[in-house]
Amino acid sequence: MKHRKCLLQMTMFAGLLLPSAALAGDGTKASPYTVGELLGQKDALAASGKEVWVKADLKEIVKGEAADERYDCGATFSDGKDSFKGYSYQIFGELDIKSLTNTRDLLILLSYQTGSRPFTSDTAYNEYGLKYADSYEPDELHFSISEIHGALSLYINGYRGYHISSQYYLPAGVVAVKTTASYSMNSGATMTYPERTSADGYVSAKNVCAILVAKPGTYNFVLNSEIHTQWNGGALQAGKSGENTKKDSYLFRFVNSAGKLGFERTSDEVGKVTLDADDEVYLSVSSKPNHFMDNWTFSDGDTKKWIKWNGIRYEDIKSVTAAGDANGDGKVNAADIVMTVNFILGNKPEGFIETNADVHSDGVVDAKDVVEIIGMIAR
């Protein structure tokens, strides 16, 4: 009897150490499924058509062998025990896994269905039409990815020329500018700076090169599969690290360093530019006689090697991301305290803007900043 009582006590104690059923994920963002739980819900998800959240690591991006590369583009996810494959051409079609800043503990929004996920908004009707969307994914039941959180965090030092081959939401406080250089007989040589902000509910198009403008800080970009009207036009393009060539154009690399902000021609030869990384961008200007090069007033005069930035300045959007506003929603309140404490505890809260939480501007987010944010709210 004594041994039985001891065994019962040990069993009860072991039960406290094991995760209980009540702690299992429920498919919400706050309590995502494990991969095993997700796989166990396939029949229910197929019947309901609803989207759920799962937490997993991205292991590899897998491309199909079909002639049409838009088809069968997905990725393998795993939590170390179980794995699954999810599809989205808009996210994975041309994405290089090396472009991501993190592949661990990602939050993934998905459904289990046939074909591509349904669209209800006007953004589905781009120049390709709905048939284009229908060709994205397999016709049999599969996991269709809608969003991936936690895979792309970028540091923006006021300005950052950037390109990624996937789609992403613009975070709060970030403006994307797609610079255009053009020439016409009527207007002559012109530079324009069309811009988009998260306030527009804007989703960056695939393979669109932009200058990201924001108060200096680290921002999280959500990879997204929504079909939308393309952001057309513009001369800003992406290259590869090293020397890049393009026929019949002068190429100007985007520069934001040593007090210089704008576009710099790195070679005297037509159609050549040197970039440090694959995600950098350059401005393409026609080299044809009597076009942009001959008709534009360059910032450095006759050498024609420097175009000063005349687009939006990050100071223009400074009010969007202010001291203490850790989540970038334009307000300083209790939510910013909670997010800052989570960051200090070693978590990675989504949407956290470290520079805003660093109220003391000492390069470290700590308890002093939490106390200051509390004081800001009290005042």
N, C-alpha and C positions, 0 to 999 in steps of 0.2 A: 504494500500500500504506500509505504514511504517513497519507494522508487517511482511508483506511478504518479504520485503527487509532484515529485521533483521533475519528472519527464513532462508533465502537464505545464508546469511553470516555465520550463525551458522552451516548450513549444509556443506558449503565449508570448514569451520574450522574443523568440525568433520571428513571430508574426509581426511584432512591432517594427522589426528591421526590414521586413519585406514590403514592397509597395502594395498598397491595398487597391481593390477594385475601384474604390471611391476616388483614388488619385489618378486613374487612367484618363487619357485625353478624351475630350468630347467633340473634337473636330472644329472647335472655335479657335480664333486667333490667340486668345488668352490661354487656351488649353488644347494645343494641337495634338493630333493623333501621332502615335509612333508609327513607323512603317508597317509593323505587324498588325496594329489596329486598323490601319488603312486597308490593308489587304483583306482583312476579315470583314470589311464593310462594302466590298465590291458590289454584291447583289443589291444591297439597300441603296447604294449610291446610283446604280444603274436605273433603279426603279424611280427614285426621287428626282434625279437630275440636278441635285443641289451641289453647290461648291463647298468644300471643306478645307481645313488647314492641316498640314502635316509638317513635322520638323525632321530634317534629314540632311546629310552631306551630299554635295554634288560630286560624283566620282568621275564621270566622263561625258562628253557630248558625242552623240552618235548620229551619223548622217546616213540616209538611205542610198541605195544604189540606183534608184530610178533616174531616168533621163531628166525628168523635171526635178531639180534640186529642192523645189519648194515642198515636195512630198517627203514624209517620213523623216522629219528632223526632230530629234528628241535628245534626252539625256538620261543617264542612269543615276538614281539616287539611292542612298543606303544610310542606315543608322548603326552599322556595324554588325547587325544581326540579320536583318531582312533588307530586301532591295526591290525597286520597281523602276519602270521606264515611263517617263512622261514626255508628251509631245507639245511643241509649239514652234512653228517656223519663224514667227515674228521674234521670238527670243533666241532660238538656237540655230536658225537657218545659216547664218554666217558668223556666229559668235565663236571666238577663240577663248577657250577656258583660261588662257593666260591673261586675258584682258580683265578678269575679275580680281578683286582685291581680297576675296574670301570665298571659300567653298564649304565651310563647316557650319553646322547648326543653322541651316537656312530655314526660313519660314516660307512654305509653298502653298499657294491657293490653287486648287484644282477641282476637276469634276471627272466622273467616269462615264463615258459616252461613246457614241459612234460619230465619225466625222468631226468637223470643227465645232467648237462651242457656238451656241446661237448668239446672234447680235440683235439688239433691239434699238440701237441708236442710229442716228443719221451718219455717224462716223463710219459705219460699215460700208457705206456706198462711196468708195473712192474710185479712182479711174479704172481699177481692175474689176469692180463689181463684186457681187456676192459669190459668183462662181470661183473667183480667185481665192476667197476665204475657204470655200468648200474643199479645195484641193490641198489644203495644208496637212491634213492628218489622216490616219488610216480609217477605213470604213468599219472595221470591227471595233468592239468595245476596247477602250484604252483610256489611260489617264491623260486628260487635256489640261495643260498648265495655263493658268491665267496670270499669276503674279509670282515673283520670287523676291523675297525681302532678305537683306543682309549680305548680298553677294557683291555689291558695288558701293564703296565709300570713297569719295574723292576729296582731296584737300584742294581748296580754291584760294589762291593767294590774291584775292581781289579779282583777278582775271585768270582764266585757264582755257587755252585752245584745246579742244577735246573732240575725239571721235570714238564711237563704239558702234559695232555692227548690229547691236540689238536695240530694242526700244526701251525707253525708261520714262517714268514720271519725273518731272522737275520738282525737286524739293522746295519747300517754302523758303523764300528769300533768295532764290537763284533765278537769274534771267539768262536765257539762251539767245545769243545774237548770231545770226547767219549773215556774214558780210557779203555784199554784192559789189562787184566792180563792172561797170558797163560803159558802152560808148554808142552814141547815136548822132546822126547828122543834126537833129533838132536840139538835143540837150547837151551834146558834147560828152566829155568824159565825166563820169559821176561815180561816187561811192555812196552806198546806202547800207543801213544797219537795221534790218527788220528784226524784231525781238519777240520773244514769248516768255511768259511767266507762269508759275504754278497757279496764280490767281485766275488764269484763263482756263484752268483744268487741262493744261496742255500736256500732251504726250509726245515726246521726241520721236520723230520718224526713224525708221531704220536707215543706217548709213548716212545720216545727216551730220555734217561737221559744224560745230558751233563754238563760239567763244562763250564760256560760262562765266557769268559775272555775279559776284556775291561779296558780302563782307568776309574777310579772311576766316576760314574755318573748315571743318570736315563735315560733309553732307552725305546722307544716304540716299541713293537712287534706287527706286523699285523697278526691276525689270518687268516688262508688261507685254501682253500679247494682243492688246486691243487693235482692231483694224481702224484706221482713221484716214482722214484726208491728208495727203502728203504735203509736206512743207516744201513746195517747189521753188526753183530759182536759186540764184546765188552762185558765187564763184569760189566760195570756201570749200576746200577739198582735203581729204586725208591722204597721208603717205605712209611710208615705212621708214624705220630707222635707217640712217645712212643717206646716200645720195638718191634722189628721186628725179625722174625725167618726165617731161610732158611736151608733146609736139606743139610748136607754134604759140607758145605762151611763156611769159616771164612769171616765175614762181617766187612768192614772197612768204617766208616763214613767219608765223606769229611769234612775237617776242614779248615777254613780261619779266624782265630781269635788269638789275643794275640801273634802275630808274628809267629804263626804256620800255615803252609800251606802244606796240603797233606792229607793222609788217616790214620785214627786212629781207632784201634780196641777197642771198649768200653766194651767188655765182655771177660772173660777168657773162656767162654763156646763156643763151636762150634755152628755157625749158629745164633748168637744173636747180635743185634746192637740197640742202642737207638738213635732216631732222634727227633729233636725239632718240625719239621713241615712236612706236607704231601709232600711238593715239594722238600724236601731234597733227596740226592742220596747217595748210598753207593757202594763200590767196593766189588764184590764177588770173593773169591779165593777158589779154591778146597782144601778140608781138607783131601783128600785121601793121604795115605802114599807115600812118595817119589815124591810128586808133588810140586806145587808152594811154599808152606809154608816151606818145608824142603830144597828148592834149591834157595831161594831168599835171597839176602843180604839186610837185613832190616836196616833202618836208625838208629834204636836204639839198634842194636846188637842182643843179644840172646833173648830179651823179645818178639820180633816179634810183636810189637803193633803199629809201626809207619812206614809209607811209605812216604818219602819226595816227593813233587811234582817235577817232572822233565819234565813236558810238557812246552808249550809255556808260556812266561811271558807277562804280560800286557805291560811291557816296550817295547816289541818287536813290538807292534802295535801302539805305542804312536803317531807316525807320522800321523796315520789315523785320530786321533781326537786331534787337537791342540787348543791352546788358541785362542779364537775369532771365531773359526769355529763352530758356533752355530748349523748348520744343518748337520755337519759331512760329508760334501762332499769333504773334503781335501783341500778346498780353503777358504780364508777369503775375502769376498766381500760384496756388498750391500745386498744380500739375507740374510746374517747373521745379518745385522743391522735390517732389517724388522722383522725377526723372533724374535730377542731379544726384540724389542719394543713391539711386540704382546704379548710376555710372560709377560713383565712388566705391560701391560694393563689388565692382568688377563685372557688372552686367553690361550688355550692349543695347541700351534702349533705342528703339527705332526712332529716327528723326532727331536725335540728340545733337545739339550744336554746341560743341565744346567751348568755342570762343565766347559764346554768350553766357555760358555758365561760369566761365572764369572771370567773375566780376572784378577781382583784384588785378587782373591782367598780369599775373606773375607766371603764366605758363602752366599752372597746376590747378586742377579742379579738386578742392578739398572742403573740409568742414567749414573753413572760414568763408568760403563762397556761399555755402548753404545758409549760414548765419546772416550774411549780407542780403541774400535774396529774401529771407524772412523779414528782415528789417525794411526792405523796399516795399513789401506787401503791407506791412504795418503802417508805413508812412502814407 
